[in-house]
Amino acid sequence: MPLLLADLDNTLLDRDAAFRTGVVRLLADHDLPAADVDWVCALDEHGTAPREAVATAIRDRYGLRLPLDTLVDFLRAGAAENVVLAPETRAALVAARTAGWTPVIVTNGLVAQQERKIAVAGLAEYVAGWVVSGAVGADKPDAAMFHAAARAVDGTLDGAWMLGDNPVADVFGAYRLGLSTAWLHLGRTWVETAYRPTVVADTAAEAIHAVLGTDRRGTDG
């Protein structure tokens, strides 16, 4: 069965929305300005900014008497505790498995953090497996991640697709291995000229249906 590889954060799960929910609670718990949620989320850079640097900036801005480790723990767990699997994404994964595809999550990050998201969202029921860079010892776009995903389900990369929101980690990483790709634009315009995604889509569900050929709203890249 062909592999349907999929990124986790801001692909199968809306990580940024979950993080924002956690930030709202953090600000409320410490009687801090609710309007500052945008500042914290911008500082977060979709989870790519170093956790210690973000925690230090938050503590310095408000003079919080919280240990730095406490803020770092929040930054790592805030999104994980609030993720939700969208019904349309769940239905698309079910359709993919019914059609004979093997969905596998391929995600960068810490093992405990990413597996917590998978557990909270209930994703394990809808995928055949997952690989986390923290366990592989390499981050996407390293080819090791994609090969590890294939091994995790005793499959091969022949005929596989990769779905993701990151032009380099997801699209380029898969492209250089000869995989077809679906890029979630998230309101952005594709700017790379050396390579392009096979499909551009609004959501993970739309991308999956484009791969299945059951919904062509996703456009050619």
TORVODREN-435895 format. One record per residue: residue in one letter; x, z, y of N, C-alpha, C in turn. Coordinates in steps of 0.001 Angstrom, whole numbers, plus 500000, padded with zeros to 6 digits. Example, Ala and Ser with C-alpha at 12.3 -4.5 7.8 and 13.67 -1.06 7.14 Angstrom:
<zabas>
A513190507800494310512300507800495500513200507800496700 S512850507080497750513670507140498940512900507870500030 
</zabas>
This chain:
<zabas>
M500850500000498800500000500000500000500882500000501244 P500566499191502236501401499155503453501320500470504225 L502418500787504892502479502021505662501972501805507083 L501188502756507555500728502795508936501413504002509567 L502581503788510156503339504868510770502772505151512154 A502665506411512500502063506758513788502761507952514412 D503038507831515686503563508934516476502485510021516589 L502902511231516908501956512344517015501526512597518457 D502474512992519311502143513401520682501745512208521546 N500570512316522129500013511284523002499782509964522279 T499670510059520953499246508909520141498078509376519271 L498369510034518164497262510563517351496584511742518037 L497359512506518806496818513663519525497125513549521013 D496181513996521836496402514006523281497174515272523626 R498468515198523483499324516345523702499259516819525149 D499208515890526102499207516273527511497941517040527882 A496800516639527348495554517357527617495612518760527030 A496182518877525830496301520184525191497245521090525987 F498342520529526466499284521307527272498614521765528559 R497863520894529183497182521245530429496221522418530207 T495517522411529084494613523516528759495386524823528673 G496559524779528040497388525975527933497898526465529277 V498251525517530157498742525889531485497646526549532306 V496439526023532229495306526625532944495145528086532542 R495265528366531270495125529742530782496287530607531244 L497507530053531226498679530799531666498529531214533131 L498120530282533972497956530586535396496873531631535608 A495775531503534870494679532462535014495096533853534544 D495844533912533451496262535204532901497173535969533855 H497879535246534733498825535900535636498383535822537094 D497083535507537291496508535445538644497298534528539565 L497676533380539054498422532389539813497494531268540258 P497859530507541284496973529466541812496577528431540760 A495292528267540553494805527309539566495223525887539903 A495344525597541193495708524246541628497129523868541208 D497922524848540831499309524563540452499437523966539055 V498329523767538384498378523156537059499039521787537124 D498784521030538192499390519702538318500902519795538472 W501364520819539213502798521002539399503485521307538074 V502899522198537291503502522556536006503512521355535061 C502401520610535036502319519460534131503309518366534528 A503508518177535838504498517196536285505899517641535889 L506166518925536023507460519489535652507727519299534159 D506683519365533382506773519260531928507236517881531463 E506900516838532240507290515465531906506866515071530491 H505594515325530191505023514953528887505764515612527720 G506337516785527987507018517510526925508468517122526730 T508982516197527562510363515743527383511382516566528170 A510931517276529197511861518091529990512327519283529147 P513586519691529280514088520846528509513218522073528744 R512817522723527663511899523864527763512494524996528613 E513783525250528459514405526339529214514386526039530711 A514601524766531075514609524386532489513218524527533103 V512200524123532353510826524242532846510450525718532996 A510804526525532001510500527954532046511185528623533234 T512428528261533493513163528833534625512509528457535941 A512086527205536071511434526754537303510129527498537540 I509356527730536488508088528453536619508355529898537039 R509308530523536364509611531919536684510116532064538123 D510978531143538547511529531218539899510460530974540965 R509531530079540701508489529752541681507590530942541940 Y507269531674540881506301532766541014506923534155540958 G508190534230540622508809535537540497508210536345539367 L507829535660538309507198536356537178508178537294536494 R507693538446536135508529539407535418508351539224533916 L508394538009533504508292537693532088509660537257531584 P510028537687530392511292537219529828511272535699529710 L512397535086529938512481533632529842512038533146528470 D512388533896527438512010533503526081510499533442525913 T509783534334526607508324534346526514507738533057527086 L508272532617528219507801531374528819508182530168527966 V509365530195527397509785529095526521508864529015525313 D508533530159524738507616530185523591506266529592523969 F505780529921525179504517529344525625504628527824525734 L505702527348526329505874525910526523505930525167525200 R506431525824524181506506525196522862505194525295522092 A504438526359522359503208526585521585501933526273522351 G502030526156523676500824525960524481500021524745524099 A500727523642523864500029522426523452499560522532522004 A500401523106521154500094523172519723498803523923519437 E498526524937520230497342525750519971496058525136520531 N496176524035521269494993523470521921494717522010521576 V495456521465520622495260520059520276493937519858519550 V493355518688519781492079518328519153492197516900518625 L491777516676517412491753515332516843490463514647517274 A490582513597518062489401512898518561488618512295517394 P487293512379517435486471511841516332486762510377516033 E487006509578517080487258508160516850488605507930516170 T489583508801516446490873508690515768490726509081514302 R489979510140514073489723510570512695489041509457511898 A488037508845512482487310507780511802488209506579511535 A489092506263512467489995505133512290490988505394511159 L491489506625511057492401506967509963491693506871508613 V490453507305508572489666507182507335489492505708506980 A489209504886507973489032503448507738490322502823507227 A491455503278507780492737502737507349493006503059505875 R492758504289505486492995504675504098492032503957503160 T490800503785503611489809503066502806490232501619502602 A490877501061503624491316499668503556492630499495502800 G493210500612502329494409500517501520495712500790502236 W495634501250503489496837501592504235497224503041503959 T498490503361504185498992504711503991499469505258505334 P498662506079505996499071506633507295500131507726507129 V501183507637507944502264508624507922502640508961509362 I502695510242509684503093510675511019504616510672511116 V505137510068512200506578510026512441506798510583513841 T507267511826513928507318512499515224508652513173515498 N509095513076516730510249513859517179509781515278517501 G510690516240517415510343517605517786510807518635516780 L510462519887517072510769520986516167509763521019515032 V510214521336513850509335521305512680508147522251512838 A508406523508513186507328524489513293506307524071514350 Q506791523572515459505917523190516564505033522002516176 Q505639520971515593504876519773515260503944520001514070 E504388520776513105503508521061511966502349521957512377 R502555522793513384501448523596513904500389522698514522 K500805521672515262499842520733515833499052520031514737 I499756519598513719499089518912512603498059519830511952 A498426521109511787497513522063511152496306522360512033 V496547522644513318495453522984514228494469521823514351 A494986520597514406494125519425514560493458519011513252 G493928519549512136493355519157510850493788517778510391 L494949517330510854495400515970510550495838515775509100 A496275516833508455496809516693507098495807516036506152 E494541516232506405493499515667505552493403514152505673 Y493925513612506769493710512189507050494971511344506966 V496109511960506674497352511211506522497959511516505164 A498857510628504746499488510823503437500709511719503521 G501239511887504731502411512731504905502942512633506313 W504072513293506563504685513247507884506162513584507793 V506891513131508814508303513504508957508514513949510398 V509307515001510569509613515563511883511121515467512088 S511528515031513261512952514801513503513791516046513268 G513222517210513559513958518450513348514383518652511908 A513629518081510974513972518192509557514868517049509103 V514723515899509755515508514724509364516930514800509912 G517067515424511091518377515495511715518671514299512589 A517629513564512939517760512403513823516434512213514533 D516496511685515752515294511418516536514985509926516547 K513690509575516609513365508191516924514031507852518255 P514607506677518409514430505454517612515405505282516446 D516119506312516056517062506201514946516327505702513697 A516925504731513032516306504149511835516069505182510743 A516849506251510766516705507279509735515299507858509703 M514657507954510865513307508513510919512294507634510186 F512417506344510364511470505422509742511692505327508233 H512951505335507844513241505328506407512792506642505761 A512939507752506478512495509041505951510984509047505754 A510264508404506664508804508333506547508400507570505294 A509095506490505028508793505711503823509082506525502562 R510203507222502570510535508043501397509539509171501194 A509009509705502274508094510844502176506845510520501371 V506482509248501322505267508861500583505598507859499477 D506873507815499104507333506901498044506935505460498346 G507086505065499620506732503712500018507937502954500541 T507673501783501102508718500979501712508245500557503105 L509166500054503889508825499603505233508340498146505254 D508298497502504105507810496126504031506355496065504478 G506081495282505502504714495126505975504181496290506786 A505061497263507120504606498456507841504366498161509323 W503509498965509915503263498966511357503655500330511910 M504042500344513184504316501582513893503447501655515127 L502723502778515291501882503023516456502523504118517289 G502597503912518606503154504958519445503055504644520917 D503345505654521735503245505493523183504593505316523856 N505682505550523134507005505496523745507644504125523507 P507961503389524588508522502046524430509827502005523648 V510644503055523782511935503067523100511831503731521731 A511406504983521721511371505738520464510488505081519416 D509323504623519825508361504067518876508477502556518713 V508363501839519818508321500378519729509696499786519403 F510712500140520170512040499592519905512560500045518551 G512367501325518246512847501833516966512293501061515787 A511010500717515849510388499957514768510729498472514850 Y510774497958516077511050496539516297512377496118515682 R513401496922515861514716496519515361514815496613513843 L513797497199513207513728497217511745512799496127511219 G512259495322512132511386494223511729509939494604511534 L509541495797512003508160496246511843507290495705512970 S506019495501512691505049495208513730504728496509514455 T504338496397515723504132497605516519502873497525517364 A502269498685517583501133498818518493501511499875519523 W501475499491520786501881500383521878500657500874522633 L500521502188522786499472502780523611499976502813525048 H499330502052525923499866501897527273499633503112528163 L498574503882527921498291505089528703498343504805530207 G497799503667530590497732503308531993498989502677532555 R499980502438531703501243501865532159501303500362531880 T502240499696532523502492498280532291503783498125531510 W503782497238530533504997497005529751506043496338530632 V507264496865530633508296496322531521509531495812530774 E509679496154529516510852495693528773510798494179528575 T511939493527528666511977492077528481512656491658527181 A513454492541526596514191492193525384513320492250524132 Y512251492974524180511338493101523042509963493471523572 R508942493218522745507567493513523145506797494046521940 P505768494859522171504920495301521056504067494149520535 T503673494234519297502799493224518717501407493310519327 V500963494552519553499635494819520104499754495891521181 V498976495756522241498867496784523278497452497329523223 A497304498647523175495980499247523010495783500423523954 D494507500785524155494156501923525004494285503247524260 T493923503244522984493857504481522210494409504253520810 A494666505361520111495116505257518724494058504586517859 A492794504922518091491719504323517302491687502813517494 E491816502378518746491825500939519019493017500261518364 A494176500912518422495375500352517796495202500225516288 I494668501248515660494472501219514208493510500103513826 H492415499975514551491456498921514223492033497536514467 A492930497413515445493596496132515663494469495780514464 V495167496773513924495991496555512733495118496153511549 L493986496808511416493081496523510307492363495190510469 G492325494698511725491588493464511975490108493678512094 T489698494932512325488270495241512441487815495389513870 D488775495364514804488423495505516211489586494926517026 R489349493870517749490420493174518443490444493458519931 R489968494599520350490051494921521769491489495125522215 G492366495537521300493780495616521633494292494213521923 T495145494042522901495618492723523303497013492468522766 D497352491201522639498703490856522202499703491313523246 G500859491797522792501878492249523711502693491085524278 
</zabas>
